[in-house]
Amino acid sequence: MPPADYGGTELFVAHLAEGIDNDLLTLHGPHDAKLSDFYNFYPEVTSICISDAQCKQESMPKMRTVHHGIDLGQYRLVEQKQQYL
C-alpha cells in the first residue's frame, strides 16, 4: 500500500489494484514522477509504454513497449473526398 500522504486518486487505484489478478498497467499521459513512485509500489506489475521514449522516463522494474498507430505506407493518399455512403 502506498504511504498515507498519497491519498486521492492514487489511494483509490491502490485499493482497486489489490484485487486485480492481471498484473498489467498501461501508462497514459505525460511522465509524472509522483505516479512513477506510486507504480513502483507494485514491482510485480508489467507497465506498458506507448513508446521506447516513454519507457526511458520511467523506473518500474518490468516495462514493455507496445507501439500504437498505423503504418501509413499501407494506405493511398486521396486528396479529394470520395463519394460513398
Long-range contacts (C-beta under 8 A, 24 or more apart in sequence): 1-41, 2-38, 2-41, 6-34, 6-38, 10-34, 10-35, 10-38, 13-38, 14-38, 14-41, 17-42, 17-45, 24-48, 27-54, 27-58, 31-57, 31-58, 36-60
